[in-house]
Amino acid sequence: MLETPEELAELQRLLESSLAGSTAHLQSIVAERTLTAEQLAGVLTGMCTLSLATVTARGEPRISAVDGHFLHGRWIFGTARTAAKARHLASRPEASVSHLRGEDLGVFVHGRAEAIDLTAEPGLLDYLRQFYGADAFDWTTEVVYYRLHPHFMTVYAPDLAKLKP
């Protein structure tokens, strides 16, 4: 868990405001089956497969999978610069992601994806190189990484004990 106390507090506010502003239906499912920001950050370690939803220029939805890393209270994910999802996000950066672990965990996020200049964030670049290997990609031309700035996030987790090793 890399989150600072300030980042956890911000994440907790987001979780609470998202749930408070959601429909009665969603509240009835999630309200008693959710996690705190600290619990969530403790569960979302390492690489997590995300379903990423983007939209084409014609407004058609597209969904694909990406490697996600939950760092400092935000999802970080990458793709090839030539991928369709990279074109979608360059033109229409609003996106949604979900991370599911069977019926034990569901994390649902809506926000705005921002392309990351990895040369300006050496700590993040070091983290990614450590995870994937320093020579896995040409980090500045072959791949693009994004940070999802959420405006909505909710978590479904009926039993925290099932999420711990």
Summary of the structure (lengths in Angstrom):
residues: 165
radius of gyration: 16.0
end to end distance: 14.9
largest distance: 48.6
contacts: 460
relative contact order: 0.19
helix: 34%
strand: 37%
